[in-house]
Amino acid sequence: MYERIKKLCQERGINIKSLERELGFSNGTIHFWKKGSPRVDRLKAVADYFGVTVDALIADERTA
């Protein structure tokens, strides 16, 4: 999931920190998702920002 978000950021020409700031998240919030699970509302906010579904963010990398 983190790598998908990182890729979406790169496609938009922003970095993870900028995304966190834009969405009102604390620094490191999205980076934490490498090892932990995000809150649903935060995951939805990221999906909405990029115009994708939550499923698209959490889909198994092997099936994408």
C-alpha positions as protocol buffer text, in pm:
chain_id: "A"
residue {
  index: 1
  type: MET
  ca { x: 0 y: 0 z: 0 }
}
residue {
  index: 2
  type: TYR
  ca { x: 279 y: 242 z: 87 }
}
residue {
  index: 3
  type: GLU
  ca { x: 450 y: 179 z: -246 }
}
residue {
  index: 4
  type: ARG
  ca { x: 126 y: 245 z: -435 }
}
residue {
  index: 5
  type: ILE
  ca { x: 79 y: 574 z: -254 }
}
residue {
  index: 6
  type: LYS
  ca { x: 441 y: 665 z: -319 }
}
residue {
  index: 7
  type: LYS
  ca { x: 394 y: 593 z: -690 }
}
residue {
  index: 8
  type: LEU
  ca { x: 77 y: 803 z: -703 }
}
residue {
  index: 9
  type: CYS
  ca { x: 265 y: 1088 z: -538 }
}
residue {
  index: 10
  type: GLN
  ca { x: 546 y: 1060 z: -792 }
}
residue {
  index: 11
  type: GLU
  ca { x: 294 y: 1069 z: -1076 }
}
residue {
  index: 12
  type: ARG
  ca { x: 154 y: 1393 z: -931 }
}
residue {
  index: 13
  type: GLY
  ca { x: 497 y: 1542 z: -870 }
}
residue {
  index: 14
  type: ILE
  ca { x: 461 y: 1556 z: -493 }
}
residue {
  index: 15
  type: ASN
  ca { x: 622 y: 1367 z: -209 }
}
residue {
  index: 16
  type: ILE
  ca { x: 471 y: 1179 z: 85 }
}
residue {
  index: 17
  type: LYS
  ca { x: 538 y: 1467 z: 326 }
}
residue {
  index: 18
  type: SER
  ca { x: 350 y: 1708 z: 100 }
}
residue {
  index: 19
  type: LEU
  ca { x: 57 y: 1467 z: 81 }
}
residue {
  index: 20
  type: GLU
  ca { x: 52 y: 1433 z: 459 }
}
residue {
  index: 21
  type: ARG
  ca { x: 56 y: 1811 z: 498 }
}
residue {
  index: 22
  type: GLU
  ca { x: -219 y: 1854 z: 235 }
}
residue {
  index: 23
  type: LEU
  ca { x: -443 y: 1603 z: 412 }
}
residue {
  index: 24
  type: GLY
  ca { x: -368 y: 1733 z: 763 }
}
residue {
  index: 25
  type: PHE
  ca { x: -186 y: 1418 z: 873 }
}
residue {
  index: 26
  type: SER
  ca { x: 108 y: 1423 z: 1112 }
}
residue {
  index: 27
  type: ASN
  ca { x: 457 y: 1381 z: 968 }
}
residue {
  index: 28
  type: GLY
  ca { x: 534 y: 1013 z: 921 }
}
residue {
  index: 29
  type: THR
  ca { x: 173 y: 897 z: 927 }
}
residue {
  index: 30
  type: ILE
  ca { x: 183 y: 739 z: 582 }
}
residue {
  index: 31
  type: HIS
  ca { x: 537 y: 608 z: 631 }
}
residue {
  index: 32
  type: PHE
  ca { x: 406 y: 417 z: 935 }
}
residue {
  index: 33
  type: TRP
  ca { x: 170 y: 231 z: 702 }
}
residue {
  index: 34
  type: LYS
  ca { x: 468 y: 29 z: 577 }
}
residue {
  index: 35
  type: LYS
  ca { x: 443 y: -174 z: 899 }
}
residue {
  index: 36
  type: GLY
  ca { x: 106 y: -87 z: 1047 }
}
residue {
  index: 37
  type: SER
  ca { x: -250 y: -49 z: 935 }
}
residue {
  index: 38
  type: PRO
  ca { x: -401 y: 290 z: 863 }
}
residue {
  index: 39
  type: ARG
  ca { x: -729 y: 411 z: 999 }
}
residue {
  index: 40
  type: VAL
  ca { x: -1006 y: 369 z: 745 }
}
residue {
  index: 41
  type: ASP
  ca { x: -1088 y: 740 z: 736 }
}
residue {
  index: 42
  type: ARG
  ca { x: -727 y: 828 z: 655 }
}
residue {
  index: 43
  type: LEU
  ca { x: -702 y: 564 z: 388 }
}
residue {
  index: 44
  type: LYS
  ca { x: -1026 y: 698 z: 235 }
}
residue {
  index: 45
  type: ALA
  ca { x: -885 y: 1052 z: 241 }
}
residue {
  index: 46
  type: VAL
  ca { x: -579 y: 938 z: 43 }
}
residue {
  index: 47
  type: ALA
  ca { x: -795 y: 748 z: -204 }
}
residue {
  index: 48
  type: ASP
  ca { x: -1022 y: 1048 z: -252 }
}
residue {
  index: 49
  type: TYR
  ca { x: -723 y: 1279 z: -300 }
}
residue {
  index: 50
  type: PHE
  ca { x: -594 y: 1066 z: -585 }
}
residue {
  index: 51
  type: GLY
  ca { x: -937 y: 982 z: -726 }
}
residue {
  index: 52
  type: VAL
  ca { x: -896 y: 609 z: -674 }
}
residue {
  index: 53
  type: THR
  ca { x: -1079 y: 352 z: -466 }
}
residue {
  index: 54
  type: VAL
  ca { x: -959 y: 225 z: -131 }
}
residue {
  index: 55
  type: ASP
  ca { x: -946 y: -118 z: -294 }
}
residue {
  index: 56
  type: ALA
  ca { x: -699 y: 16 z: -551 }
}
residue {
  index: 57
  type: LEU
  ca { x: -470 y: 127 z: -267 }
}
residue {
  index: 58
  type: ILE
  ca { x: -485 y: -197 z: -72 }
}
residue {
  index: 59
  type: ALA
  ca { x: -502 y: -452 z: -355 }
}
residue {
  index: 60
  type: ASP
  ca { x: -244 y: -727 z: -343 }
}
residue {
  index: 61
  type: GLU
  ca { x: 65 y: -612 z: -532 }
}
residue {
  index: 62
  type: ARG
  ca { x: 94 y: -952 z: -705 }
}
residue {
  index: 63
  type: THR
  ca { x: -250 y: -918 z: -864 }
}
residue {
  index: 64
  type: ALA
  ca { x: -212 y: -558 z: -975 }
}
